[in-house]
């Protein structure tokens, strides 16, 4: 009975039919996306032999987030989010199919990755807040922490399956096939979205100009200390300590002196740890700021331990633990922000998280590539770990300074 109740609590959000559809469609799409990411980063590294070029690809994919994610949040508060996501997935299907055609024909060049990566980044920046808002509108306030954790678990399962499949496909059939599989995965996601039964009442629009909505997002971010600490923790840790898309191929190629299959393996191990963290959060089912700060501190501490390692088993073990802590701070932060927001700011609260999570990635990716060029992945992980620990400590200190003093009852004579 106890295990049954535990399992029911862990997977509570799946009782919603539309969330089951979202979950299934996203599962296929996320796996395809990671296959494409593995293929793209590996092929750019193979074409250029430059870690800076890999960082530049991360830059063009994430730069639009810095500029447009808050616009996407304002849109999510005033449009039909399902139609928005269908349109976004349709464009991403075209991007993946174009990459497949270029790669399979042998005409692919580095600039193609940069141009199509920019389109990809724009679409993701505009669509991601709608994706998070859709989950909230499907499951409601009570099940949101559980749904966020399960969605994170879904994304991290894709980190296990996607890189593993991507590495095998790239090694056996070439990157063009991985791109083609991703194009098909977006079609599955579109079908799942169209099959949902969302009521119109759940898709209300926000009033007011778009730019005024962005200003209101920042007022919300700095109006409450709890929200401010959460947002700044996500922004700083993501920018300076979460650049694994850039660093993991360099760990495989330079630190471990291995190929695409090992790259897929270590990326999958990181995803396995993240899946474990997501199941822990889904079972807890509550949004807690202590998990944001504690997760960030652990995330940094184990990167410091990873920095000097050059043994594949040790690297895998540490990446597994790092994956757990990544989910503890990342998913908890999303739930904290969304639950703290009033109804009319729901989409913008999601965009605030997304802006924090990827808004600094253009700078962070270049820094990670440059640090690796100067001192290898050891320097990059050492810097990342130290910054994550510092940010967590400063966040905790800010909360302690603003906490009300404890009342001391006088002793009885």
N, C-alpha and C positions, 0 to 999 in steps of 0.2 A: 504493500500500500504506500509506504513512504517513497519508494523509488518511482512508483506511478505518479504520485503527486509532484515529485521533483521533475520528472520528465514532462508532465503537463505544464508546469511553471516555465520550464526552459523553452518550450515550443508553443507558448500560449497564443502568439499572434497568428499562428497558422490556422486557427479556427475561423479566421476571416477569409471568405472565398476569394475576394479580390486580392488579398495579400498573397494567397497561394499562387494565383496567376502571376502576380508581380514577381514573386520569389522564383518561380519556374522559368519565366522569360528572362529574368535578370541572370539566373544561373548560367544559362547558355551564352548570353551576351557577354558576361564578365569573363568567362573562360576564353571566348574568342578574342576579346580585347587584350587579355594577357598574352595570348599566343602572338597577336600582332605586335605587342610591345617588345616581347622577347626577340622576335624576328627583326623588327626595325632597329633596335639598339645594337643587336649583334651585327647586322649587315652594315650599318654605319661604321661601327668599329672595324669591321673587316675591310671596308672600302678605304678608310682613312688612316687606320692605326693610330688614332688620336683620341685620348680621353676628353680633350676639350671639344672635339666634334660631337662626342656623345652628350656632353653637357649642353652643347648648343641645341641639339635636338630636344632635350628636356626643356630648354629655354623657350623655343618657339611653340611647344605644346602647352606650356603653362603660362606664358606671358599674357595671353588673353584673359586668364583668370584674374590677374591683377587689375585689368582694365574693366572687365565686363561682368564679373560674377555678381556684383551688387546690383547691376542692371537686371541680371537674371532673377535675382531675388524680388525686385520690384515687379517684374513681369509675372512671377509665380503667384503674387498676391492679387493679380487682376485678370488672369487668363485661365482658360481651361487647361489644366496642367497635363491631362492625358493627351490632348491634341498637340500640345507643345512637345511632349516627349516622342510622340509618333513622328512629328516633323524632324526632330533632332536625329532620331535613329535612322530615318530615311537618308538624311545627308551623310551620316557616318557609313551607311551601306555603300554609298557612291564612293566615298574616300577609300574604303577598304578594297572595293572592287578595282579602283584605279591603280592602287599599289600592286594588287595581284597581277593585273594585266601588264604593268611595266616590268615587274620582276620576272614574270614568266616569259616575257618576250626578250629579256636581256637588255632592255633599254633603260633600266633604272639608274638614276644618278643621285648623288647626295642632295642636290638641290630639290629633287622631287620630295624627299622626306621632309625637308624644311617647309616647302610650300604647302603640302598636304597636312603636315603637322600643325601648321598655323590654322588651317580650316578646322581641323580636329579640335584644337584648343578653343576656338571661338564657340563651336557647337557645344562642347562640354561646359564651358563657362556659363552659357545661357540656359542650358538644360538641367544642370545638376541641382540647383535650388528647387526646381519643379519636381525632380525625382524625390528629394527628401520631403517636400511638402505633400506629395502624393501618398507617401507612406503614412504620414501623420493623419491625413484625411481618411485613409482606409481604416486604420486601427484605433484612432482616438487617443486621448491623453493617457488613459490608464495603461494601455498596452504599448505606449510609445517606447519606453526604455527597452522593453523586451524586443520590439520590432527593430529598433536601431541596432541592438546587439546581434539579432539574427541576420539582419542585412549586412552587418560587418562580417559576421561569420561566413555569409555567402560570398562576399568580396574576397575574404581571405582563403576560402576554399578554392576560389578561382586562382588565387596566388599559388596554390598547391598544384592544381590540375593544369591550369593554363601554361605556366612556365615549363612543367614537365612535358606536356604534349608539344608545346612550342619548340622546346629544345630537341625533342625527338623528330618532329616534323622538319625542322630546319636542317638537322643532320641527315635525315633520310631522303627528303624530297625537295628541300630548298625553301627559302622564305616566301616565295610566291604562293605556295600552297597554304601556308599559315595565313597569309592575307586573305585568300579566297574563303577559307573556313570562317574567318571573322565576318566577312560580308554576309555569309549565310546566317550567322548567329544573330545579327541585328534584325533580320527578317523574322526570326522566331520571337524576338522581343516585341516587335510591332504587333504580331498576331496576338500575343498575350495581353498587350495593352488594349487592343480593340475589343477583346472578349470581356473586359471588366464591366460591371454594372454600377458605375458611380452615379450618384444622384446629382442633379444640378445644384442643389443646396450646398453641397460640399465644395463647390467650385466658385465661391464668391469672389468678387473683384474688389480691389482696393481703389479708393478714390484719390484724386490729386495728381499733380504732375509727377513724371517718372523721376526727375532729378530731386524733387522734394522728398520723394520716398527714400532715395539713397541717403540724403541728409538725416532723415529720421532713423535710418538704420544705425548710423554712427552715434546719434544721441542715445539710442537704446544701448549700444555697446559700452558707453562710458557713464551710464546713469546709475548703475548698481555695481558695487565693488565685486560681487560674486561673478557677474557677467563679464566685467572688465578683466578680472584675473583669468577667467576661462579663455576669453578671446585672445589675450596677449600670450598666454601659455601656448595655445595652438599655433599662433602666428610665429612666435620665435622658435619653438621647438621644430616645427615643420620646415621653417626656412633654413635653419643652421644644423639640424640634427637628423632630418629625415630626407635623405637624398639617395635612397637605395636603388632607384632606377639607374642612376649614374654609377654608383659604387659597386653594385654586385657584379656586373659584367667585368669590371676592372679587377675585382677580387678573383674571379675565375681565371681571367687571362693573365694578369700580372703577378698577383700574390700566390696563387695556387698553380700557375702555369698549366692550365687545363683549357678545354674547349667548351663548345656550346652545351653539351650534355651536362657537364658539371655546373655550368651557369644555371641551367634549368633546375638542377638538383638543389643548389643552395637557395635559390629563390623560392622553391617549393617548401623547403624546410622552414624558412621564415614564415611562409604562409601557414604551415601546420601549427606553429606556435601562436600565430594570430587567431587561427580557428579555435584553439584551446582557450585563449583569452576571451573570445566572443561568447563561447558557451558558458564560461564563468559569469560574464556580465548578464547574459540572458537569464541565467538561473537566479542571480541576485535581483534583477528586475527593477532596480532603482537607480536614479541619476545622482551620483555623489561627487562633490568637488574633490574630496580626498582621493578618489580614484584618478582624477585628472592629474593632480600634483604628484601623488605617489607613483602613478604610472610613468610620468615624465622622468622622475628621478631614477627609477629602475631602468628605464629605457636608456638613459645616459650612462648609468653605472656599468651595464653590461656591454655597451659599445666601447668603453674604456678597456674592459677585459678582452674584447675582440681585437682591438687595435694591433697588438703584437703577434697575433697568431698566424701560422702558415700551415697548419695541419688541417686537412679536410674534416676529419671527425670532430675536432675541437671547434672549428668554424661552424659546423652544422649545429652542434649542441648549443653554442652561444646564440646563434641566429634564432633558434627555436625559442629561447627564453626572451630574447629581444622582441620577437613577434608577440608574445603574451603581453608584455608591457606596452607595446605600441597600441594594441586594442584597448587596454585599460584607460589610457589617457585620451585616445582619439575618439572612441565611441561614446565614452562618458561625457566628453565635452559637447558633442552634438546634442545629446539628450538634455544636458543642463541648459544649453542656449535655447533650444526649442521650447522646453517647458517653462522657461522664464519669460518668454515673449507673450504679449497679448495676441489675441486671435488675428487682428489685422496686420500683425508683423510676422506671421508664421513663416511665410516664404523668405522674408528678409533675414529672419533669424538663421534659417538654413544657409542663406547666401553668406551671412557673416562667418559662419563656421567654414564654409567652402573657401571664402576669401582668405581666412586665416590659415587654412590647411594647405592651400596651393598658391596663395597670392604672392608669397615670397620665394616660391620655387624657382622662378627664373634666375634670381640672384643666387639662391642656394645651390642650384645645379652647376652653375659656373664656378662657384667657390669650391665645391666638392671636386670638380675636375681639375681645377688649378692646384688645390692642395695635394691631390694625388700625383700630379706632374712634379711637384716640388719634393714631396716626401713619401710618396706611395700611399696606399690605403691606410697604413698605420697612422700617418699624420691626419688624414681626413677623419678617421673614426675617433681618434683622441680629441680632436677639436670638437666634433659633434657631441661626444659624451660629456665633455666638460661644460659645454654650453647648456645642454639639457638639464644637468644637475643644478647649475646656477639659476636657470629660469624657475625651476621647481622651488628652490629655496627662497627666491625673491617673492614668488607668488604666495608661499606659505607665510612669509614675514609680513606681507601686505595684509593678509587676512587677520593675522594675530594682532597687528596694530589697531585694526578697526573693530575687533571683537569687543562687545560690552564687558566691563569688568564683572567678575563673579561676585555675587553678594555673599558676604560672610555673616552667618548668623551668630549673635552673641552667645557665649556659653552661659549656661545656667549657673547661678551661684551655688 
